[in-house]
Amino acid sequence: MADKPAKDNTEASVLPKPVDPDKEARKKIKEERKALRQELKEQRKAAKLKEAELAERNAELNGDDGGGAATLVITFIIILIWLIIMGIFIKLDVGGFGSNVLAPIIGDIPGINNILPEGSYTPTEKKKQEEAQQPLVNPVDEQLASSLDEANLYIKRLENELRKEMEENKNLQEENEKLQTEVTRLQPFEENQSKLEQEKEDFYKNVVYADNAPSVDEYRKYYEEIEPDVAAQIYAQIIQGQADDIELEQYVKAYSSMKAKEAAAIFDAMIENDTGDAVRLISRILGKMSAENRGAILDKMTEEYAGKVTDYMEPATHKATVSGVGN
């Protein structure tokens, strides 16, 4: 039993120890630094020897050995003072030279970065800070932002369309007010015209076309015997009325023999190019037709024009003819 622990210790000493990668790396870096320092030390030593040799040669050439060594020492002191001053300026970060210019260059170099001002951002630290400050973008938030932008654009488009509609409505309202003003201005003239038509209709109804009134031929004979000036005017009106009645009968026959669609097209054209008498003439022609033909033509006419003719043919409003003689 006593031999067994001894044997285990012997085997443990024979087996290689586990290698620590970090320790080996640090050891290697340390050896490299040591070798670098040694090399730099040797280079500085060689440079000093070379400088001393050059100084001796210069002294030999100048004949003054002591003066060459003093010059070398003074030059070295001046350079050292300038280096110290520059180090102080960098440490104090005068003009931002240390933090803004040197920190990005030597910030990650060990040892040398000790001359930088405190709080200077090295490239590594700056990158970490930027990554920490960079906001995390949620895809849902990004999609929501895009939807909000589209909604804002749609709202602006609707606002522009609403503004245009409001302007158009305003223009239409102004035009409607102008038309209403014109209607108000023309209203008295229309009322006077209606009153005149009514008075003329009453005259024909109560005098010329009364139940007990003489025939039109007898009125013509009577008016031929009265005063010439007055008779001439009345006589011309009666003769024109009879001629119009004969011409009207011819119109009625012609349009009654046509197809309803063709007659309606002619009537529409007459009203469209109306010079003031088309509606009355069409109303008289249709009034002489049969109800069947009249209805067929009105059905084929434009709705607006058919309405005008129908309004004019209303018995309670229009009974006088073009010449002033009732139908």
C-alpha positions as CSV (number, residue, x, y, z in Angstrom):
1,M,0.0,0.0,0.0
2,A,2.8,2.4,0.7
3,D,4.4,1.6,-2.6
4,K,1.2,2.6,-4.6
5,P,1.2,6.4,-3.7
6,A,4.9,6.5,-4.6
7,K,4.2,4.9,-7.9
8,D,1.4,7.4,-8.6
9,N,3.7,10.3,-7.9
10,T,6.3,8.9,-10.2
11,E,3.7,8.5,-13.0
12,A,2.4,12.0,-12.4
13,S,6.0,13.4,-12.7
14,V,6.5,11.5,-15.9
15,L,3.3,12.7,-17.6
16,P,3.5,16.2,-19.3
17,K,1.7,19.0,-17.6
18,P,-1.4,20.5,-19.4
19,V,-0.5,23.4,-21.5
20,D,-2.3,26.7,-20.8
21,P,-2.7,28.6,-24.2
22,D,-3.1,32.0,-22.6
23,K,0.0,31.5,-20.4
24,E,2.0,30.4,-23.4
25,A,0.9,33.4,-25.4
26,R,1.7,35.8,-22.6
27,K,5.1,34.1,-22.2
28,K,5.8,34.4,-25.8
29,I,4.8,38.1,-26.0
30,K,6.9,38.7,-22.9
31,E,9.9,37.1,-24.6
32,E,9.3,39.0,-27.8
33,R,9.1,42.3,-25.9
34,K,12.3,41.4,-24.0
35,A,14.0,40.6,-27.3
36,L,12.7,43.8,-28.8
37,R,14.0,45.9,-25.9
38,Q,17.3,44.2,-26.1
39,E,17.5,44.9,-29.8
40,L,16.5,48.5,-29.2
41,K,19.0,48.8,-26.5
42,E,21.7,47.4,-28.7
43,Q,20.6,49.8,-31.5
44,R,20.7,52.8,-29.2
45,K,24.1,51.7,-27.9
46,A,25.4,51.3,-31.5
47,A,23.9,54.7,-32.3
48,K,25.6,56.3,-29.4
49,L,28.9,54.7,-30.3
50,K,28.4,55.9,-33.8
51,E,27.5,59.4,-32.6
52,A,30.6,59.4,-30.3
53,E,32.7,58.2,-33.2
54,L,31.3,60.9,-35.5
55,A,31.8,63.5,-32.7
56,E,35.4,62.4,-32.3
57,R,36.0,62.6,-36.0
58,N,34.5,66.1,-36.1
59,A,36.5,67.1,-33.1
60,E,39.6,65.8,-34.8
61,L,38.7,67.7,-37.9
62,N,37.9,70.8,-35.9
63,G,40.7,70.3,-33.5
64,D,38.4,70.5,-30.5
65,D,37.4,67.2,-28.8
66,G,35.6,68.8,-25.8
67,G,33.5,71.1,-27.9
68,G,32.0,68.3,-30.0
69,A,30.9,66.3,-26.9
70,A,29.3,69.4,-25.4
71,T,27.4,70.1,-28.6
72,L,26.1,66.6,-28.7
73,V,25.0,66.8,-25.1
74,I,23.2,70.2,-25.7
75,T,21.5,68.8,-28.8
76,F,20.3,65.8,-26.9
77,I,19.0,68.0,-24.1
78,I,17.2,70.3,-26.5
79,I,15.5,67.3,-28.2
80,L,14.6,65.8,-24.9
81,I,13.0,69.1,-23.8
82,W,11.0,69.3,-27.0
83,L,9.8,65.8,-26.5
84,I,8.7,66.6,-22.9
85,I,6.9,69.7,-24.1
86,M,5.1,67.8,-26.8
87,G,4.2,65.1,-24.3
88,I,2.7,67.7,-22.0
89,F,0.7,69.3,-24.8
90,I,-0.6,65.8,-25.8
91,K,-1.5,64.9,-22.3
92,L,-3.3,68.2,-21.7
93,D,-5.0,67.8,-25.1
94,V,-4.2,71.3,-26.3
95,G,-6.2,72.0,-29.4
96,G,-7.7,68.5,-29.3
97,F,-4.5,67.1,-30.8
98,G,-4.3,64.2,-28.4
99,S,-7.9,63.0,-28.4
100,N,-8.8,63.8,-32.0
101,V,-5.5,63.3,-34.0
102,L,-3.3,60.8,-32.0
103,A,-6.0,58.7,-30.3
104,P,-7.3,57.1,-33.5
105,I,-3.7,56.3,-34.5
106,I,-1.9,55.1,-31.4
107,G,-4.9,54.5,-29.1
108,D,-4.6,50.7,-29.4
109,I,-0.8,50.5,-29.0
110,P,0.1,49.4,-25.4
111,G,2.5,51.7,-23.5
112,I,2.5,54.5,-26.0
113,N,-1.2,55.2,-25.5
114,N,-0.4,56.2,-21.9
115,I,0.6,59.7,-23.2
116,L,-3.0,60.2,-24.5
117,P,-5.3,62.4,-22.5
118,E,-7.7,60.6,-20.2
119,G,-11.1,59.9,-21.7
120,S,-9.7,59.7,-25.3
121,Y,-11.6,57.2,-27.4
122,T,-9.4,54.6,-29.1
123,P,-10.7,53.0,-32.3
124,T,-11.8,49.9,-30.4
125,E,-13.6,51.9,-27.7
126,K,-15.2,54.2,-30.3
127,K,-16.5,51.2,-32.3
128,K,-18.0,49.6,-29.1
129,Q,-19.6,52.9,-28.2
130,E,-21.1,53.3,-31.7
131,E,-22.5,49.8,-31.5
132,A,-23.9,50.4,-28.1
133,Q,-25.6,53.7,-29.2
134,Q,-26.9,52.2,-32.4
135,P,-30.7,51.6,-31.9
136,L,-32.1,48.2,-32.5
137,V,-34.6,48.3,-35.3
138,N,-37.6,46.1,-34.8
139,P,-39.0,44.8,-38.1
140,V,-42.5,45.5,-36.8
141,D,-41.7,49.1,-35.9
142,E,-40.0,49.5,-39.4
143,Q,-43.2,48.2,-41.1
144,L,-45.3,50.4,-38.9
145,A,-43.3,53.5,-39.8
146,S,-43.6,52.6,-43.5
147,S,-47.4,52.2,-43.1
148,L,-47.6,55.6,-41.3
149,D,-45.7,57.3,-44.1
150,E,-48.1,55.8,-46.6
151,A,-51.1,56.9,-44.5
152,N,-49.7,60.4,-44.3
153,L,-49.3,60.6,-48.0
154,Y,-52.8,59.3,-48.5
155,I,-54.2,61.9,-46.1
156,K,-52.4,64.6,-47.9
157,R,-53.8,63.5,-51.2
158,L,-57.3,63.4,-49.8
159,E,-56.8,66.9,-48.4
160,N,-55.7,68.2,-51.8
161,E,-58.7,66.6,-53.4
162,L,-61.0,68.0,-50.7
163,R,-59.5,71.4,-51.3
164,K,-60.2,71.2,-55.0
165,E,-63.7,70.0,-54.4
166,M,-64.3,72.9,-52.1
167,E,-62.9,75.4,-54.6
168,E,-65.2,73.9,-57.3
169,N,-68.2,74.1,-55.0
170,K,-67.4,77.7,-54.3
171,N,-67.2,78.5,-58.0
172,L,-70.5,76.7,-58.6
173,Q,-72.1,78.5,-55.7
174,E,-70.9,81.8,-57.1
175,E,-72.2,80.9,-60.6
176,N,-75.5,79.8,-59.1
177,E,-75.8,83.1,-57.3
178,K,-75.2,85.0,-60.5
179,L,-77.9,82.9,-62.3
180,Q,-80.3,83.4,-59.4
181,T,-79.7,87.2,-59.7
182,E,-80.4,87.0,-63.5
183,V,-83.5,85.0,-62.9
184,T,-84.7,87.6,-60.3
185,R,-84.0,90.4,-62.9
186,L,-85.9,88.6,-65.6
187,Q,-88.8,87.6,-63.4
188,P,-90.8,90.8,-63.9
189,F,-90.5,90.5,-67.7
190,E,-91.8,86.9,-67.6
191,E,-94.7,87.9,-65.4
192,N,-95.6,90.7,-67.8
193,Q,-95.4,88.4,-70.8
194,S,-97.6,85.8,-69.0
195,K,-100.1,88.6,-68.1
196,L,-100.2,89.7,-71.8
197,E,-100.8,86.2,-73.0
198,Q,-103.6,85.7,-70.5
199,E,-105.3,88.9,-71.5
200,K,-105.1,88.0,-75.2
201,E,-106.4,84.5,-74.4
202,D,-109.3,85.9,-72.4
203,F,-110.2,88.2,-75.3
204,Y,-110.2,85.4,-77.8
205,K,-112.2,83.2,-75.4
206,N,-114.8,85.7,-74.4
207,V,-115.3,87.6,-77.6
208,V,-114.1,85.8,-80.7
209,Y,-114.6,82.2,-79.6
210,A,-117.5,82.5,-77.3
211,D,-120.3,79.9,-77.7
212,N,-122.6,82.5,-79.2
213,A,-120.0,84.4,-81.1
214,P,-120.2,84.7,-84.9
215,S,-117.9,82.7,-87.2
216,V,-114.5,83.9,-88.1
217,D,-115.7,84.6,-91.7
218,E,-118.4,86.9,-90.4
219,Y,-115.8,88.7,-88.2
220,R,-113.7,89.1,-91.4
221,K,-116.6,90.6,-93.3
222,Y,-117.4,92.9,-90.3
223,Y,-113.8,94.2,-90.0
224,E,-113.7,94.9,-93.7
225,E,-116.6,97.4,-93.3
226,I,-115.1,99.3,-90.3
227,E,-112.5,102.1,-90.4
228,P,-109.7,101.2,-92.8
229,D,-106.7,101.7,-90.3
230,V,-108.2,99.6,-87.6
231,A,-109.7,97.1,-90.0
232,A,-106.4,96.6,-91.8
233,Q,-104.7,95.6,-88.6
234,I,-107.4,93.2,-87.5
235,Y,-108.0,91.9,-91.0
236,A,-104.3,91.1,-91.5
237,Q,-104.2,89.2,-88.2
238,I,-107.3,87.1,-89.1
239,I,-106.0,86.4,-92.7
240,Q,-102.6,85.4,-91.3
241,G,-104.3,83.1,-88.8
242,Q,-106.2,81.3,-91.5
243,A,-103.1,80.9,-93.6
244,D,-101.2,79.6,-90.6
245,D,-104.0,77.1,-89.9
246,I,-103.7,75.8,-93.5
247,E,-99.9,75.6,-93.2
248,L,-100.2,73.9,-89.8
249,E,-102.5,71.2,-91.3
250,Q,-99.8,70.5,-93.9
251,Y,-97.2,70.2,-91.1
252,V,-99.5,67.8,-89.2
253,K,-100.0,65.6,-92.2
254,A,-96.3,65.5,-93.0
255,Y,-95.1,64.7,-89.5
256,S,-97.9,62.2,-88.9
257,S,-96.7,60.2,-92.0
258,M,-93.1,60.1,-90.7
259,K,-91.7,57.6,-88.3
260,A,-91.8,58.8,-84.7
261,K,-88.0,58.6,-84.3
262,E,-87.4,60.8,-87.4
263,A,-90.0,63.4,-86.4
264,A,-88.5,63.5,-82.9
265,A,-85.0,64.1,-84.3
266,I,-86.3,67.0,-86.4
267,F,-88.1,68.6,-83.4
268,D,-85.0,68.2,-81.2
269,A,-82.9,70.0,-83.8
270,M,-85.5,72.8,-84.1
271,I,-85.5,73.4,-80.3
272,E,-81.7,73.1,-80.1
273,N,-81.4,75.9,-82.8
274,D,-84.4,77.7,-81.5
275,T,-84.7,81.4,-82.3
276,G,-87.7,81.9,-80.0
277,D,-90.7,80.3,-81.6
278,A,-89.8,76.6,-82.0
279,V,-91.5,75.3,-78.9
280,R,-94.8,77.0,-79.7
281,L,-94.8,75.7,-83.3
282,I,-94.0,72.1,-82.3
283,S,-96.7,72.3,-79.6
284,R,-99.2,73.4,-82.2
285,I,-98.2,70.6,-84.6
286,L,-98.4,67.9,-81.9
287,G,-101.6,69.4,-80.6
288,K,-103.3,68.7,-84.0
289,M,-102.0,65.1,-84.1
290,S,-103.6,62.1,-82.7
291,A,-102.8,61.1,-79.1
292,E,-101.0,58.0,-80.4
293,N,-98.7,59.8,-82.8
294,R,-98.1,62.6,-80.3
295,G,-97.1,60.2,-77.5
296,A,-94.8,58.2,-79.8
297,I,-92.9,61.3,-81.0
298,L,-92.6,62.8,-77.4
299,D,-91.3,59.4,-76.3
300,K,-88.5,59.5,-78.9
301,M,-87.6,63.2,-78.2
302,T,-84.8,64.3,-75.8
303,E,-86.2,64.3,-72.3
304,E,-85.4,68.0,-71.7
305,Y,-87.0,69.1,-75.0
306,A,-90.0,66.9,-74.6
307,G,-90.6,68.5,-71.2
308,K,-90.5,72.0,-72.6
309,V,-93.1,71.1,-75.3
310,T,-95.3,69.3,-72.8
311,D,-95.2,72.3,-70.4
312,Y,-96.2,74.6,-73.3
313,M,-99.0,72.3,-74.4
314,E,-100.6,72.4,-71.0
315,P,-104.2,73.7,-71.6
316,A,-104.4,75.9,-68.6
317,T,-101.3,77.9,-69.7
318,H,-101.1,78.1,-73.5
319,K,-104.2,78.3,-75.7
320,A,-103.2,81.0,-78.1
321,T,-101.6,80.2,-81.5
322,V,-98.7,81.9,-83.2
323,S,-101.0,84.3,-85.0
324,G,-103.1,84.8,-81.9
325,V,-106.0,82.6,-83.1
326,G,-106.9,79.6,-81.0
327,N,-106.8,76.1,-82.2
